[in-house]
Amino acid sequence: QLQPVESGGGLVQSGGSLRLSCTHSGFSLDNYAIGWFRQAPGKAREGVSCIRRPDTSTKYTDSVKGRFLISSDNAKYTVYLQMNSLKPEDTAVYYCARTRYRPRSDCALRDYEYTYWGQGTQVTVSS
């Protein structure tokens, strides 16, 4: 299966936590960059975080720094996004994406650099 599969979304109160998972069955994470993106109603898609293995270089958009943590488990072909101190403005559909090739430089939060996209998982944060 080329497309990654997300899970872990849901409804949480402000200040709560969720952990999203993104599984890339059969694809060694060392060969790609993996990104998390989100899209809220009426807004453009936004890059949230990305990771490039095996050096595990990471990036975060400013609004989630210090609250979200991206990690990976190559043995499980899975990338995680731990989201803490959630705010209502984090409400969105979250998508996981994978590049076609491992980038030579750090991973990027530009969606056009990612080829394979999951179906998305809804995250709703109530105030």
N, C-alpha and C positions, 0 to 999 in steps of 0.2 A: 504494500500500500504506500503510494508516494506521499499522500497528504498526511500531515500530522493530525493527531486526535487530542483535543483538549478535554479536560474534565476539572471539576472542583468548584465551579461557580455556584452562586446561590444568593440568598438574602441574608444580610448581616446588619446589625445596628452600628451606628457611627462609633468608632473607636475599637471595633472588633477586628477579627483576623480571618483570612481565608488563605488556602494554599491551592493554587492552580497547578495542574500537571499537563504536560504535553508529551505525548509518546510518539516516537518516530520508529515504528517497528522495522527492524532489520537494517537500520542506518546507523553506522557508528557516528556518534556526535563529534568525533575528532575531525571529521572531514567537512564540517559545515559551520556556519554561524546560525544560531537560533535566536529569534526575536519574539518579543511579546508586544503586541499592539492593542489598542483599544479604540472603540468608536462609540461615542455617546450620541443620543438622538439629536439630529440636526447639526452635528459637528463633524469635522473632518477626522479621518483616522489619524491616530497619534502613536508614535513610537514610545513605548514605556521602558523597555529594558532589553538588553541582548547579551549574549555570551558567545565567546569563541573558544573552543577547546583546541588542544589540551592545556594551553597556558591559562585557560579560564579567565581571559580578559573580559571585563564586563563594562556595560554602560547603563546609565539610568537617565531618564528625563528629570529635570530639576524638581518637578512637583512631587516625585515619589522618593527622592533621595532620602535615606535615613529611615524610610518606612517599608520599602519593598526590598526583597533580596532574591536574586536569581541564582539558581544552582543547577547542577546536573548530575546524573548518575548514568554513566555510559553503559554499564552492565544492564540497565533497564531501559536503555534508549530513551530516557525521560529527562526533560527539563522542567524545573519547578519555578514557580513564582510565589514566594511567601509574601503576603500582603498584610501588614500590620497597621494599626492606627488608621483604619479606613475612614474615609470621609465621604459625605454624599456626592461630592464632585468626582469620586472615583467610579461612580456608577456608569457602566458601559458594557458593551459586548467586548470581551477580550479574545484576541486571536493569537495563535501561535503560528510562526512561519519559519521556513528553513531556506537557506540559500542553495543555489545549485552547486556551488563550489565553496571550498574554504577560502575566505578572503585573506589576502596577503597581509593586510593591516588589521587594525581592530575592527570588531563588529560595528555596524552602523544602525541608527534608528530611522533609516530611510526605507520606506516600504517598497520602493521600486527595486531594491537590491535583493529582495526575497522572492523566491519562485513558487514554493509550495506552501499553501495556506490551509489551516484547519477551518472547521465550520464555525468556530467561536463558542464561547460559553458566557452566559449572562452573569454579571456581578451587579447586585443592587445593594446600595448602602442607604439605610433609612436614618433619618435624623432624629 
